[in-house]
Amino acid sequence: MDIHIYDRILKLRALRNYEKRAVSATHVDQLIEAARWTGSSKNRQNWSFIVVDDPQQQIALADAGDFTDPVRNAPLTIALVQEPEGYEFDTGRLAQNIMLAADALGIATCPITLHRDEVAAKVLGLPQDRRCRYAIAVGYPAESAEPANFGGRKPVDEVRFRNSYGR
Ligand SMILES: Cc1cc2nc3c(=O)[nH]c(=O)nc-3n(C[C@H](O)[C@H](O)[C@H](O)COP(=O)(O)O)c2cc1C
């Protein structure tokens, strides 16, 4: 049993303030590797990743969502592309793998919704049948980086049932 990993899973938080410096190429490779090894339905891996580190491109991408300041603040954003026949469940798993790997490497992340994914598709130059609705803002945590206080979690009794809903 690795209590440290379990503890990190419980403590993983979205962080939205980053150092200005670029994320190292080795770290970027390690994050993409963590994404690439995510499990997917029937191992189809219907996904791709766009590493966005051009500041103009980041600003344009940020305009595709409503709460995208982390993208504007971050030196890097990883756009998660759903390829044909990909599932949103896969995208969620990718996001969590990237975030946990980043945390292990001392890197802060924030999941991002691109509410206007048609804008994101245009910015990223996606073919018609690809979609990008989620991205991960990535950067070394600023000294001041603190998770936003949106509250903790619902009590377990509110969300855990046994054998059927509501019991
Ligand atoms: C699917 C999904 C989309 C999210 N989109 C955004 C977003 O667009 N902008 C943002 O700042 N945070 C976003 N978040 C982060 C959540 O606000 C954050 O995970 C939640 O408030 C709980 O905080 P914590 O992760 O720090 O515990 C998103 C999280 C998820 C899971």
The ligand as an SDF file (V2000), in Angstrom:
LIG
                    3D

 31 33  0  0  0  0  0  0  0  0999 V2000
  -15.1100   18.9740  -16.0410 C   0  0  0  0  0  0  0  0  0  0  0  0
  -14.4770   20.1220  -15.3030 C   0  0  0  0  0  0  0  0  0  0  0  0
  -14.4380   21.3810  -15.8900 C   0  0  0  0  0  0  0  0  0  0  0  0
  -13.8240   22.4450  -15.2300 C   0  0  0  0  0  0  0  0  0  0  0  0
  -13.7450   23.6570  -15.8530 N   0  0  0  0  0  0  0  0  0  0  0  0
  -13.1100   24.6690  -15.2300 C   0  0  0  0  0  0  0  0  0  0  0  0
  -12.9450   25.9200  -15.9040 C   0  0  0  0  0  0  0  0  0  0  0  0
  -13.3890   26.1270  -17.0310 O   0  0  0  0  0  0  0  0  0  0  0  0
  -12.2720   26.8940  -15.2580 N   0  0  0  0  0  0  0  0  0  0  0  0
  -11.7570   26.7300  -13.9890 C   0  0  0  0  0  0  0  0  0  0  0  0
  -11.1440   27.6610  -13.4700 O   0  0  0  0  0  0  0  0  0  0  0  0
  -11.9130   25.5550  -13.3220 N   0  0  0  0  0  0  0  0  0  0  0  0
  -12.5580   24.5320  -13.9260 C   0  0  0  0  0  0  0  0  0  0  0  0
  -12.6850   23.3210  -13.2830 N   0  0  0  0  0  0  0  0  0  0  0  0
  -12.1340   23.1400  -11.9400 C   0  0  0  0  0  0  0  0  0  0  0  0
  -13.2480   23.0570  -10.8770 C   0  0  0  0  0  0  0  0  0  0  0  0
  -13.7780   24.3440  -10.6680 O   0  0  0  0  0  0  0  0  0  0  0  0
  -12.6440   22.4710   -9.5850 C   0  0  0  0  0  0  0  0  0  0  0  0
  -12.1630   21.1800   -9.8560 O   0  0  0  0  0  0  0  0  0  0  0  0
  -13.7070   22.3980   -8.4800 C   0  0  0  0  0  0  0  0  0  0  0  0
  -14.1290   23.6930   -8.1150 O   0  0  0  0  0  0  0  0  0  0  0  0
  -13.1820   21.6860   -7.2390 C   0  0  0  0  0  0  0  0  0  0  0  0
  -12.0030   22.3220   -6.8080 O   0  0  0  0  0  0  0  0  0  0  0  0
  -10.6640   21.4780   -6.5860 P   0  0  0  0  0  0  0  0  0  0  0  0
  -10.4210   20.6880   -7.8520 O   0  0  0  0  0  0  0  0  0  0  0  0
   -9.5950   22.5280   -6.3610 O   0  0  0  0  0  0  0  0  0  0  0  0
  -10.8830   20.6130   -5.3990 O   0  0  0  0  0  0  0  0  0  0  0  0
  -13.2850   22.2540  -13.9370 C   0  0  0  0  0  0  0  0  0  0  0  0
  -13.3380   20.9730  -13.3560 C   0  0  0  0  0  0  0  0  0  0  0  0
  -13.9080   19.9210  -14.0350 C   0  0  0  0  0  0  0  0  0  0  0  0
  -13.9150   18.5610  -13.3890 C   0  0  0  0  0  0  0  0  0  0  0  0
  1  2  1  0
  2  3  1  0
  2 30  2  0
  3  4  2  0
  4  5  1  0
  4 28  1  0
  5  6  2  0
  6  7  1  0
  6 13  1  0
  7  8  2  0
  7  9  1  0
  9 10  1  0
 10 11  2  0
 10 12  1  0
 12 13  2  0
 13 14  1  0
 14 15  1  0
 14 28  1  0
 15 16  1  0
 16 17  1  0
 16 18  1  0
 18 19  1  0
 18 20  1  0
 20 21  1  0
 20 22  1  0
 22 23  1  0
 23 24  1  0
 24 25  2  0
 24 26  1  0
 24 27  1  0
 28 29  2  0
 29 30  1  0
 30 31  1  0
M  END
$$$$
